[in-house]
Amino acid sequence: MPRFDWKLSDDEVAAVLTYIRNTWNNAAPAVDSATVQKARSQLGAQAWIGN
């Protein structure tokens, strides 16, 4: 599967992760954009900036 980290903002990645973590009746806490931003910085990835 191709990477999409460069196409999605931190908020969008957080929303996708929260959705995935809570499908099929799993009760996982929500992921926030600050967590995504921290992970990106540790991995050397950058958020998409644009329209």
C-alpha positions in Angstrom: 0.0 0.0 0.0 1.4 3.4 -0.9 2.1 6.0 1.8 -0.4 8.8 2.3 1.4 10.7 5.0 2.4 13.5 2.7 -1.2 13.9 1.4 -3.1 14.2 4.7 -2.9 16.8 7.4 -2.3 15.9 11.1 -6.0 16.3 11.8 -7.0 14.1 8.9 -4.5 11.4 10.0 -5.8 11.6 13.5 -9.4 11.2 12.3 -8.5 8.1 10.2 -6.6 6.5 13.0 -9.4 7.1 15.5 -11.9 5.6 13.1 -9.8 2.5 12.5 -9.1 2.0 16.2 -12.8 2.1 17.0 -14.2 -0.1 14.2 -15.7 -3.5 15.1 -16.7 -2.4 18.6 -13.2 -1.7 19.8 -13.2 1.1 22.4 -9.9 2.8 21.9 -9.2 6.4 22.9 -9.2 9.0 20.2 -6.0 10.0 18.5 -5.3 13.8 18.5 -3.3 15.8 16.0 -0.6 16.5 18.5 0.1 12.8 18.7 0.3 12.6 14.9 2.6 15.6 14.8 4.9 14.0 17.4 5.0 10.7 15.5 5.7 12.5 12.2 8.6 14.4 13.7 10.1 11.2 15.1 9.8 9.5 11.7 11.0 12.5 9.7 7.6 12.7 7.9 5.9 16.0 7.1 2.2 16.9 6.9 0.8 18.1 3.6 0.5 21.8 3.4 -1.9 23.1 0.8 -5.5 23.2 -0.3 
